Amino acid sequence: MTRAVIADTGPLYAASDEGDTHYQRAHRELKALARDGREVLIAYPILFEAYSLVLFRLGRKAAIEWLDELADASLVSPTPEDYRHAFLRVRRLADQGITLFDATLASMAERLNVEVWTYDHHFDVMRVPVWR
C-alpha cells in the first residue's frame, strides 16, 4: 500500500466550509499530503458523517458538489472486527465520550497501519497515531 492517512470527519468537513475555523489549515494540510505523496483514505462511516454535516450546515447544493469532489476518493470499508474493536474501545474509555465513528476509525487505522488525519484529541486518548 502507498503511504496513506485515513481522514476523520473534522478535516474533511473543514476543507469544504470557508467559515470553518480549520478551513485554511485543512487546505494547507491537503497540499502537504499531496506533496508528500500520501493517499487520503476515507472510511465509509466518516463519509456518511461528513456528508451529513455538509448537507445540514451548507445545504443540498453544497452536499452534492462535495460528493462530486470525492467521486475518485479512496474509500475503505470497516470490517466486522473493526466494529467489534470499536465497541470494546468505547466501553473501555466510557468516561471519554468517544463516538463509534471515532472508535471505528481508530480500529481501521490500526488494522491498516496508517495515521489518522484529525483535529480531534480523542485519537490521542485512544493512543492512535495521528498525522500532524
C-alpha positions as CSV (number, residue, x, y, z in Angstrom):
1,M,0.0,0.0,0.0
2,T,1.2,3.5,-0.7
3,R,1.8,5.8,2.2
4,A,-1.6,6.9,3.4
5,V,-3.6,8.6,6.1
6,I,-7.2,7.9,7.0
7,A,-9.3,11.0,7.3
8,D,-11.5,11.9,10.1
9,T,-14.7,14.0,9.7
10,G,-13.2,17.2,11.0
11,P,-10.7,17.9,8.2
12,L,-13.0,16.6,5.5
13,Y,-15.7,19.0,6.6
14,A,-13.4,21.9,7.3
15,A,-12.0,21.8,3.8
16,S,-15.5,22.3,2.4
17,D,-16.7,25.2,4.7
18,E,-14.9,28.5,4.2
19,G,-16.5,29.6,7.5
20,D,-14.9,26.7,9.5
21,T,-12.1,27.7,11.8
22,H,-9.9,25.0,10.3
23,Y,-10.6,25.8,6.7
24,Q,-7.2,27.2,5.9
25,R,-5.5,24.5,7.9
26,A,-7.3,21.8,6.1
27,H,-6.2,23.2,2.7
28,R,-2.6,23.6,3.8
29,E,-2.6,20.0,5.0
30,L,-4.2,18.7,1.8
31,K,-1.3,20.3,-0.1
32,A,1.2,18.8,2.3
33,L,-0.3,15.4,2.0
34,A,-0.2,15.6,-1.8
35,R,3.4,17.0,-1.8
36,D,4.4,14.0,0.4
37,G,2.7,11.6,-1.9
38,R,0.2,10.5,0.8
39,E,-3.0,8.9,-0.2
40,V,-6.1,10.1,1.8
41,L,-8.3,7.2,2.7
42,I,-11.9,7.8,3.6
43,A,-13.9,5.2,5.6
44,Y,-17.5,4.9,4.6
45,P,-18.8,5.8,8.1
46,I,-16.8,9.0,8.0
47,L,-18.0,9.8,4.5
48,F,-21.6,9.5,5.8
49,E,-20.9,11.6,8.9
50,A,-19.1,14.3,6.9
51,Y,-21.8,14.3,4.1
52,S,-24.5,14.8,6.8
53,L,-22.6,17.8,8.2
54,V,-22.2,19.4,4.7
55,L,-25.8,18.7,3.9
56,F,-27.3,20.2,7.1
57,R,-24.8,23.1,7.5
58,L,-24.2,24.1,3.9
59,G,-27.2,22.8,2.1
60,R,-28.2,20.4,-0.6
61,K,-26.3,22.0,-3.5
62,A,-23.0,22.1,-1.5
63,A,-23.6,18.5,-0.4
64,I,-24.0,17.3,-4.0
65,E,-20.9,19.3,-5.1
66,W,-19.0,17.8,-2.1
67,L,-19.9,14.3,-3.2
68,D,-18.8,15.1,-6.8
69,E,-15.4,16.2,-5.5
70,L,-15.0,12.9,-3.7
71,A,-16.0,10.8,-6.7
72,D,-12.5,9.4,-7.1
73,A,-11.7,9.2,-3.4
74,S,-10.1,6.1,-1.9
75,L,-13.0,4.7,0.1
76,V,-12.5,1.9,2.6
77,S,-14.9,-0.3,4.5
78,P,-14.7,-1.3,8.1
79,T,-14.6,-5.0,8.8
80,P,-16.9,-6.7,11.4
81,E,-13.7,-7.0,13.5
82,D,-13.2,-3.2,13.3
83,Y,-16.7,-2.7,14.7
84,R,-16.1,-5.2,17.5
85,H,-12.8,-3.5,18.5
86,A,-14.6,-0.1,18.4
87,F,-17.4,-1.4,20.7
88,L,-14.7,-2.6,23.2
89,R,-12.8,0.7,22.9
90,V,-15.9,2.7,23.6
91,R,-16.7,0.6,26.7
92,R,-13.1,0.7,27.9
93,L,-13.0,4.5,27.6
94,A,-16.6,5.2,28.6
95,D,-15.6,8.3,30.6
96,Q,-14.2,10.0,27.5
97,G,-17.3,10.3,25.3
98,I,-15.7,8.7,22.3
99,T,-18.1,8.2,19.4
100,L,-18.5,5.0,17.5
101,F,-17.4,6.9,14.4
102,D,-14.1,7.7,16.0
103,A,-13.6,4.3,17.7
104,T,-14.3,2.6,14.4
105,L,-11.8,4.9,12.6
106,A,-9.2,4.2,15.2
107,S,-9.7,0.4,14.8
108,M,-9.4,0.8,11.0
109,A,-6.2,2.9,11.3
110,E,-4.6,0.2,13.5
111,R,-5.6,-2.6,11.1
112,L,-4.4,-0.6,8.0
113,N,-1.3,0.6,9.9
114,V,-1.9,4.3,8.9
115,E,-2.1,7.5,10.8
116,V,-5.4,9.4,11.3
117,W,-5.7,12.9,9.8
118,T,-7.8,14.6,12.5
119,Y,-8.3,17.6,14.7
120,D,-9.9,15.5,17.5
121,H,-8.0,14.9,20.7
122,H,-9.8,11.7,21.3
123,F,-7.4,9.9,19.0
124,D,-4.6,10.8,21.3
125,V,-6.6,9.5,24.2
126,M,-7.2,6.2,22.2
127,R,-3.4,6.2,21.5
128,V,-3.8,6.0,17.8
129,P,-1.1,7.6,15.7
130,V,-2.2,11.0,14.3
131,W,-0.8,12.7,11.2
132,R,0.5,16.1,12.1
